[in-house]
Structures are given as C-alpha cells and as structure tokens.
Amino acid sequence: MNQNNNDDYVSNTEELIFKEEVADEELHSKLGVDDHIYVRKFFGAPFLIGLAIFLILTSLLAAILGLVVFDKELTGRPIGVFHNEYKLTVIHSNKAYGGTIKSFANYNNSGNSFTYHFNVENKNDVDLKYSVELENPNYGLDSIDQSKIGYMLLKNQQVVKNGSLSNSKTNDLYNVTISGKSVDAYELKIWGNNIDKDLDFSFAINIGV
C-alpha cells in the first residue's frame, strides 16, 4: 500500500489519504449482477392445517355421495332379483330360500311329496322374463343320484313343469314371462324314487333374469 502523504507525522489523521493497489486480474465489473438475496419460505402450519381440512372435507363429501348413490340402488331391494332397471320381488317360505329333505322315506311319490312354496311379484307396468332354477349347494359332496328325484312345479295351482332332476349343481326348471302388476304363486313338489332313506337332499330356489 502506498502512502500518498509526506513522511512527516500528521496529527490530523483525517488528512491522510491512502490508495490501495489491486491487480488488474482481480478487478471485475458488477454490471448485470443481481444483488437481490432470495430467501426460500417454507409453508407454515396454517397452510398445512388448511390443506388437511380441505382433504378431509373432500373425502367426506365423496363418501357421502357414494353412499347416496349406493343407497339409491338398494332402497326397497327385495329378496329377489333385478331385471335391468326393473325389480322382481321374490317371497320365499323360509330364510334358506329352499329346503332340506332329511329322508325320502316319507316322500316317495307325487301324491306324498315334499312341498315348497314361493312367489314372484312384478310391481312394474311392463312384462318381464325370468327363470326358476333349483340349485343343490352340496352337489359333488353328496352321493345322491338326482335322476331318481322327481319334481312337479305348479304356478297359480296349474302344473307347468314336471320330470326328474339332472345330475348337475343347477337345474333350470322353468322359463316364463310375468305380466306387469301381477304375482306368480309357485308350489314345488319333490319326491324320491328308490333313494336310500339315509341320504338327505338340500336345495335352493333361484330366480334368474
């Protein structure tokens, strides 16, 4: 550093002037240099709380909307089935939607048969098609020969189908069209021909559309 004043002592230091020599390669221009200092801000607690409340309300709204739509589909749903946008009501005589024959010893002919009742009701103004199916839930697990089981299906006290069951899990007994604003009352008679009295038979009635 070069002193620009005399070597004599100067009592007033304000009169001293100093010049600093800096190498050319160390000099640089600040033209175009941005002196702004940016500080990254972190979203605070109020924002996070607001976001959480928004997400909770959105989830609740979606859940309520889903329940409303779901309930709209199931309101007044009968035990039976849907026929597209129309409903058929099926009324069974017991909660098993069928029956169990413990022994065919007492049910060996059409005059002395096991009887099961059910109704199919069409509350709509249009005619609808449906089928009556008999299902053996234990098929393949029991050793009973279903071809030895006879049946008779009556609708509104008229015989509409009779014969013997086939050896399959589901037997399609009857296909029909029900008129609007009407009820089909069914009576299913089942009996066994030369079936071991120790064998039991369970069945359920399904209405297909």
LINKA-V94375 format. One line per field, one symbol per residue. phi: phi as a letter, one per 20 degrees, with the letter a starting at -180 (. if undefined). psi: psi as a letter, one per 40 degrees, with the letter a starting at -180 (. if undefined). A space follows every 10 residues. Layout:
phi: ???
psi: ???
This chain:
phi: .eeedffffd feffefcddd ecfgfeebee fneeefdddf eefeggffff ffffffffff ffffffffff fffdgmfefe cddleddded deebfelrbc dfbefecdbf ecdfccdbcc ddeeedfceb cdcdddfdfn eedfeffede bbdddlmdfd abqdfeebfc deeacbddff lbcdedcddc bddlegfeed cdbcddddc
psi: hhheiieihh dhedehhihh hhideeiiie hehheihhhh hhhadddddd dddddddddd dddddddddd dddehehadb iigbeiihhh hieieefaih hdiedegeid egihhhiiih hheieiiiii ihihhheehd dieiheeehi ihhhhfehhe iiaiiigidh hhdihihhii fihhhihhhh iihfhheehi hiiihihi.
